[in-house]
Amino acid sequence: MENLFSSYNLKLNSLQLERFNKYYELLVYYNKQFNLTAITEKQEVYEKHFIDSVLGNNYLNGKTLLDVGSGGGFPAIPIKILKEELNVTLLEATGKKCEFLKTVIKELNLENIKVINDRAEILAKDVNFREKFDIVTARAVARLNTLAEYTMPFVKVGGNLVAFKGNAEEEVLESKNAISILGGKLKEVVKYNLNDANRCLVIVEKIKNTPNKYPRGNGKERKNPL
């Protein structure tokens, strides 16, 4: 699959290629048990999961990264494979998926990466995690106005939320109020093509502290977005 990475101007060393191959094997092996992805064909997994996860690596500036709603490990594990220097935390609410993520970390021999089995709206109230991360990522978790409430409380002032989206123009417009309330400012929307699909990174800079009452919890983030 080296040529596929090269077609997106991504140059990988032999260890990185080996880790992606092992990751693919583990994903397919455990998929039926843990319901990790609807995509299993090798080239599709590489393109729609692995490559999609790392095309924004140049916009990930910092030393600590929290990935909210990690699921099968996207985008955080592909990011970690290419940016080994990052200290990465995976937050996932489903216990079985957490076990899968721990297996991948062990089998790929990744260091400075851990898995937390919890919900974002609960962990965001913990002083050990609130406003502690340079970068917070999320992919296929929720619409941006809801996602902002789950994620912005974790971002340090001066850090960034990086949301992986498809065509997100409508979501960006409807999330302006939420982003402002939560202490953020829309920094940039980076558009790119993944094969024939339109993708983008919505980058939100944290410019002030998130008020303590957020996230609200009890499902209010989804039922009644800011």
DANORGI-V891724 format. One record per residue. RES is the residue in one small letter. PHI is phi in degrees with one decimal (none if undefined). PSI is psi in whole degrees, -180 to 180 (* if undefined). BURIAL is 1 if it has 16 or more other ideal C-beta (glycine too) atoms within 10 Angstrom, else 0. Layout:
res,phi,psi,burial
RES,PHI,PSI,BURIAL
RES,PHI,PSI,BURIAL
//
This chain:
res,phi,psi,burial
m,none,6,1
e,-57.8,-40,0
n,-64.6,-32,0
l,-67.1,-45,0
f,-60.4,-44,1
s,-60.5,-34,0
s,-66.1,-18,0
y,-106.2,19,0
n,60.7,35,0
l,-109.9,121,1
k,-106.3,119,0
l,-114.5,148,1
n,-87.9,176,0
s,-64.4,-36,0
l,-66.4,-42,0
q,-63.9,-43,1
l,-62.6,-40,0
e,-64.3,-41,0
r,-66.9,-41,1
f,-64.0,-39,1
n,-63.8,-43,0
k,-65.5,-41,0
y,-59.7,-44,1
y,-60.8,-46,1
e,-60.5,-42,0
l,-67.0,-40,1
l,-61.0,-46,1
v,-69.2,-40,0
y,-63.5,-44,0
y,-93.0,-4,1
n,-61.5,-45,1
k,-63.4,-34,0
q,-74.9,-39,0
f,-110.9,-3,1
n,52.8,62,0
l,-89.7,-35,1
t,-159.7,149,1
a,-86.0,-11,0
i,-101.1,123,1
t,-129.5,-18,0
e,-64.2,136,0
k,-57.5,-51,0
q,-63.8,-37,0
e,-65.0,-42,0
v,-61.5,-45,1
y,-61.4,-43,1
e,-78.9,-50,1
k,-82.5,-19,1
h,-111.8,-58,1
f,-70.3,-56,1
i,-67.9,-42,1
d,-57.3,-33,1
s,-71.9,-26,1
v,-111.4,-5,1
l,-64.6,-19,1
g,-99.2,14,1
n,-57.9,-31,0
n,-67.4,-15,0
y,-98.7,3,0
l,-98.3,90,1
n,-105.8,117,0
g,151.8,-179,1
k,-108.9,-23,0
t,-122.1,136,1
l,-132.6,132,1
l,-113.0,130,1
d,-108.0,120,1
v,-96.0,125,1
g,73.0,54,1
s,-65.6,-31,1
g,57.2,-116,1
g,-82.5,3,1
g,108.8,9,1
f,-103.6,132,1
p,-94.1,-2,1
a,-64.4,-42,1
i,-69.2,-46,1
p,-57.6,-40,1
i,-59.4,-46,1
k,-62.8,-38,1
i,-59.8,-38,1
l,-89.8,-25,1
k,-122.1,74,0
e,-61.3,-25,0
e,-71.5,-17,0
l,-70.3,140,1
n,-94.0,115,1
v,-115.3,137,1
t,-122.1,129,1
l,-103.9,124,1
l,-110.6,120,1
e,-142.5,132,1
a,-82.0,-22,1
t,-93.1,121,0
g,-58.2,-43,0
k,-63.5,-38,0
k,-68.3,-33,1
c,-62.5,-40,1
e,-63.7,-40,1
f,-62.0,-47,1
l,-60.2,-41,1
k,-64.2,-37,0
t,-63.9,-45,0
v,-61.1,-46,1
i,-58.8,-44,1
k,-67.2,-48,0
e,-68.4,-30,0
l,-88.8,-4,1
n,56.1,47,0
l,-89.4,141,1
e,-114.1,158,0
n,56.1,48,0
i,-148.8,133,1
k,-138.0,163,0
v,-117.4,134,1
i,-121.1,126,1
n,-93.7,96,1
d,-164.3,174,0
r,-101.0,143,0
a,-58.8,-42,1
e,-68.5,-18,1
i,-90.5,-49,0
l,-64.8,-29,1
a,-65.2,-16,1
k,-86.8,-10,0
d,-81.2,124,0
v,-62.4,-21,0
n,-75.5,-14,0
f,-123.1,-23,1
r,-69.1,125,1
e,54.3,45,1
k,-114.2,-5,1
f,-115.3,139,1
d,-69.8,-37,1
i,-133.7,135,1
v,-123.9,128,1
t,-114.5,156,1
a,-158.2,143,1
r,-141.6,126,1
a,56.3,46,0
v,-107.0,-51,1
a,-166.5,168,1
r,-62.1,156,1
l,-62.6,-36,1
n,-66.1,-37,1
t,-73.7,-45,1
l,-57.7,-40,1
a,-58.1,-40,1
e,-70.2,-33,1
y,-71.2,-33,1
t,-105.7,-39,1
m,-58.4,-33,1
p,-61.0,-20,1
f,-84.7,-18,1
v,-81.8,132,1
k,-64.6,151,1
v,-62.6,127,0
g,98.0,-12,0
g,-91.9,-175,1
n,-133.7,141,1
l,-89.6,131,1
v,-120.8,106,1
a,-100.2,127,1
f,-89.7,118,1
k,-135.6,167,1
g,-87.4,-125,0
n,-80.8,109,0
a,-117.0,17,1
e,-56.6,-45,0
e,-65.3,-42,0
e,-63.3,-40,1
v,-61.9,-44,1
l,-64.1,-44,0
e,-76.1,-11,0
s,-98.3,-2,1
k,-58.3,-42,1
n,-64.8,-46,0
a,-60.8,-46,1
i,-59.9,-43,1
s,-64.7,-47,0
i,-59.4,-37,0
l,-85.2,3,1
g,94.2,17,1
g,-109.7,170,1
k,-143.5,128,0
l,-62.1,120,1
k,-95.4,-46,1
e,-167.0,148,0
v,-117.6,112,0
v,-98.3,115,0
k,-99.2,142,0
y,-153.5,166,0
n,-109.0,134,0
l,-115.3,100,0
n,59.5,-113,0
d,-108.5,9,0
a,-95.7,139,0
n,-83.6,126,0
r,-128.9,162,1
c,-156.1,159,1
l,-109.8,125,1
v,-99.1,115,1
i,-107.6,121,1
v,-116.9,124,1
e,-88.9,138,1
k,-87.0,115,1
i,-108.8,-14,0
k,-155.5,165,0
n,-63.1,145,0
t,-76.3,130,1
p,-53.3,143,0
n,-59.6,-24,0
k,-75.8,-7,0
y,-107.2,142,1
p,-72.0,153,1
r,-76.0,-30,0
g,78.7,-179,0
n,56.2,30,0
g,78.4,3,0
k,-64.9,-27,0
e,-60.6,-35,1
r,-91.9,-40,0
k,-72.1,-36,0
n,-139.5,72,0
p,-59.9,150,1
l,-62.1,*,1
//
